[in-house]
Amino acid sequence: MKKIVTFGEIMMRLNPEGYERFVQADKFETSYAGGEANVAVSLAGYGMSAAFVSKVPSHEIGQCAVNELRRFGVDTSMMVRGGERLGIYFCEKGASQRASKVIYDRAGSAISKASAADFDWEKIFEGADWFHFTGITPALGGELPAICLEACRAAKKLGVKVSCDLNFRKKLWSSKEAEAVMSTLMPYVNVCIANEEDAKDVFGIEAEDTDLNAGKVNHDGYISVARQLTERFGFDMVAITLRESISASDNGWAAMLYSDGKAYFSPTYKVHIVDRVGGGDSFGGGLIYSLLSGYDEQKAINFAVAASCLKHTIEHDFNLVSVAEVEALAGGNASGRVQR
């Protein structure tokens, strides 16, 4: 069984019921989420050995986050306890022409106060095949940029493949800060994952003839982005998700995988969205699973996009689908008929 280690923050998510706005809500639904935690849950659901590494408070709220990961089969044995609080984010789901909105309350969270001494990476990576992190984790500041670098160096030393989702968050750091830190980490990365905006916001690399607000996608432009990223950092592969934003409720969803100078494009799904948060993480989880399973490039990108397409139909951040469900969609069964 393949073993994957992911590293990052897990937070409590609070959202109004249904499509209520924050100012309407008199109660909030509680769930737990975080970019790398979401990937670990996906991989555990596919039958792989997935471990999540983080730091959470030793009190009951921290334990709630741990319990939620354990519920879905994620190995939490290497999570560190300490600090005073678990980060929180509030999510207001958009609909039609009203965009979704996220408000963070994560300053001073346990993971942001972590120290390098908290993590023994050579021990953590024993028996591991893959390491995954996102640009969100070093953006949390403190010692985390150095901790991520130490993790990447240990992974490379031990022959563990590394993937990174750039995941630029302008509420956490500036483009200048992101470029300075991420440029030191990228040389250790085998598979880089990005969306339409990340390469531009972090490294100033922009797809030509593409209007993100109008939902216009130009395939040649994204091939150029992937090529430039590969030439700069030496990635084995670059995966770019392609979202055609029709409205908050309806998107076109596809992706490209660039490998050895060739681009592979998935089919485009017309998605009616239930909850889009975690969509990129579900793509990452699907891609890691497919590559570790030995899929060729075309089958790998088709699986990853089908997995993330299904995530858009599921409430909250975790992608709770099986390999069989993903393969059925990737194989063309998109009717949505009742299964009896």
BELJOZI-V461288 format. One record per backbone hydrogen bond with DSSP energy under -1.0 kcal/mol. NH is the residue of the N-H (numbers start at 1). CO is the residue of the C=O. Records with the same first field share a line. If there is no record, write none. Layout:
NH->CO + CO
This chain:
4->49
5->130
6->51
7->132
8->53
11->33
12->87
13->31
14->89
15->29
20->17
24->21
25->21
29->15
31->13
33->11
38->34
39->35
40->36
41->37
42->38
43->39
44->40
45->41
46->42
47->44
48->43
49->2
51->4
52->75
53->6
56->80
63->59
64->60
65->61
66->62
67->63
68->64
69->65
70->66
71->67
73->70
74->69
75->50
79->76
80->54
82->56
88->105
89->12
90->103
91->14
92->101
95->98
98->95
101->92
103->90
105->88
109->106
110->85
114->111
118->115
119->116
124->120
125->121
126->123
128->125
129->3
130->3
131->161
132->5
133->163
135->165
140->137
141->138
144->141
147->143
148->144
149->145
150->146
151->147
152->148
153->149
154->150
155->151
156->152
157->153
158->154
159->156
160->155
161->129
163->131
164->191
165->133
166->193
172->169
173->169
178->174
179->175
180->176
181->177
182->178
183->179
184->181
186->182
188->185
189->186
190->162
191->162
192->237
193->164
194->239
201->197
202->198
203->199
204->200
205->199
216->211
222->218
223->219
224->220
225->221
226->222
227->223
228->224
229->225
230->226
231->227
232->228
233->229
234->230
236->190
237->190
238->258
239->192
240->256
241->194
242->254
244->252
246->244 + 250
247->250
248->96
251->271
252->244
253->269
254->242
256->240
257->264
258->238
259->262
262->259
264->257
266->255
269->253
271->251
273->249
274->312
275->312
279->276
282->278
283->279
284->280
285->281
286->282
287->283
288->284
289->285
290->286
291->287
292->288
293->289
294->291
295->290
300->296
301->297
302->298
303->299
304->300
305->301
306->302
307->303
308->304
309->305
310->306
311->307
312->308
313->310
314->311
321->319
326->322
327->323
328->324
329->325
330->326
331->327
332->329
333->328
334->332
